[in-house]
Amino acid sequence: MSANAKLFERAQHVIPGGVNSPVRAFRAVGGTPRFITRAQGAYLWDADGRRYIDYIGSWGPMILGHGHPAVLEAVQKAATDGFSFGAPTEREIELAEEILKFVPSAEQVRLVSSGTEAAMSAIRLARGATGRPRLIKFEGCYHGHADALLVKAGSGLATFGHPTSAGVPPEVVQHTLVLEYNNLAQLEAAFAEHGSELACVMIEPIAGNMNFVRAAVPFMKRLRELCTQHGALLVFDEVMTGFRVALGSAQSLYAQAIPGFAPDLSVFGKVIGGGMPLAAFAGPRAVMQQLAPLGPVYQAGTLSGNPVATACGLATLKEIQKPGFFDALAARTRSLVDGLLGAAQEAGVPMAGDCEGGMFGFFFGNELPQHYGAVMATDKDRFNRFFHAMLDGGVYLAPALYEAGFVSAAHTAEDIAATVEAARAALR
Ligand SMILES: *Cc1c(COP(=O)(O)O)cnc(C)c1O
């Protein structure tokens, strides 16, 4: 029995499903999850001592790779000075200033400990600031596991949703409308019927929780117009895309394509914590000042703005704003996607792929899906076999076809070449 299998068996006695977050259990692809013992640069090592090229990067945060010396030093120094004070620190100001430098749509930011918390708080703030109850989300977008967001579409067009988890009473999601991503007609219909009751629309601008699907520019443009017309806040969930697809996050890409474009609120996580529990939500001063202690919208956290986490985030942000960082990361990521597509073509396997900055996706199908239904219609069986062949070949991809992949600054041209070689063998 492998060390991984032994650990998995032991874990299942004391932890539900053996994991502390469900996708780690490999249920989608089958097999035994790898228990990771350490990581360095672009590599992970498992309990059996096997090395993998890591394309999960802790689901996005590790944009510099693992164990970057400057980040490590900042974290070690911060830990020496104290783990947590429950009182304000200068480093929180520094991190807020650093985030806002690259988010022109926002004037203030509040730090929290997880993306779930940030998205949940942003919705409460949107509801409090507008005095309205309802919100729109899109099928296939993930905004963490707050009750109001664990919802799937109702039966009719523009009807309210049903819970996707036990333990969420239907009343809790009765104000959440779920629409198809990139579906303009549904968006128009939803605003026509519910526009005046909508507090916000929450969207992943590049959806990384259904692999990699971009919101089309005309769709985003119309979404912005409708929100403005109807007084609903547009909330960009950039927990995954923030400081990952570009230094200005996904919103900078839409601002380039749509003159004057900006979301009302932004949600960040993952990269801004550099691998530590840290997330944030940000927006204009007038909206953010609705939060306690200034305003009536309650929000708090014992470990919010934790001194070790903020040190990690700050050190990470310092590295990624060095000149040329994103150009190099984007080129490396592009070379991976081109390599995978080339290998698939050689093997006669239909594959489509896309990337932006250090985030990528690929699909076993002829074209890039535009919404969740199309993602789930790609070849799952083939994905699962490919996943295991790659894992056996020393390449650690996300263990589900609906997850994005991540390249870090530590991935070398040799790592990419080795990955493409493994893909060639797997696709054969
Ligand atoms: C990861 C993620 C979240 C949830 O963040 P957690 O830190 O896991 O709670 C929310 N939104 C998006 C887009 C994410 O990718």
The ligand as an SDF file (V2000), in Angstrom:
LIG
                    3D

 15 15  0  0  0  0  0  0  0  0999 V2000
  -11.6250   30.3450   -4.4630 C   0  0  0  0  0  0  0  0  0  0  0  0
  -12.7430   31.2450   -4.8200 C   0  0  0  0  0  0  0  0  0  0  0  0
  -13.6340   31.7400   -3.8520 C   0  0  0  0  0  0  0  0  0  0  0  0
  -13.6450   31.2390   -2.4390 C   0  0  0  0  0  0  0  0  0  0  0  0
  -12.4790   31.5360   -1.7650 O   0  0  0  0  0  0  0  0  0  0  0  0
  -12.1190   30.6730   -0.4320 P   0  0  0  0  0  0  0  0  0  0  0  0
  -10.8800   31.3500    0.0520 O   0  0  0  0  0  0  0  0  0  0  0  0
  -11.9350   29.2700   -0.9010 O   0  0  0  0  0  0  0  0  0  0  0  0
  -13.2500   30.8170    0.4790 O   0  0  0  0  0  0  0  0  0  0  0  0
  -14.5640   32.6800   -4.2380 C   0  0  0  0  0  0  0  0  0  0  0  0
  -14.6370   33.1110   -5.5100 N   0  0  0  0  0  0  0  0  0  0  0  0
  -13.8120   32.6530   -6.4640 C   0  0  0  0  0  0  0  0  0  0  0  0
  -13.9300   33.1740   -7.8440 C   0  0  0  0  0  0  0  0  0  0  0  0
  -12.8590   31.6940   -6.1590 C   0  0  0  0  0  0  0  0  0  0  0  0
  -12.0730   31.2050   -7.1240 O   0  0  0  0  0  0  0  0  0  0  0  0
  1  2  1  0
  2  3  1  0
  2 14  2  0
  3  4  1  0
  3 10  2  0
  4  5  1  0
  5  6  1  0
  6  7  2  0
  6  8  1  0
  6  9  1  0
 10 11  1  0
 11 12  2  0
 12 13  1  0
 12 14  1  0
 14 15  1  0
M  END
$$$$
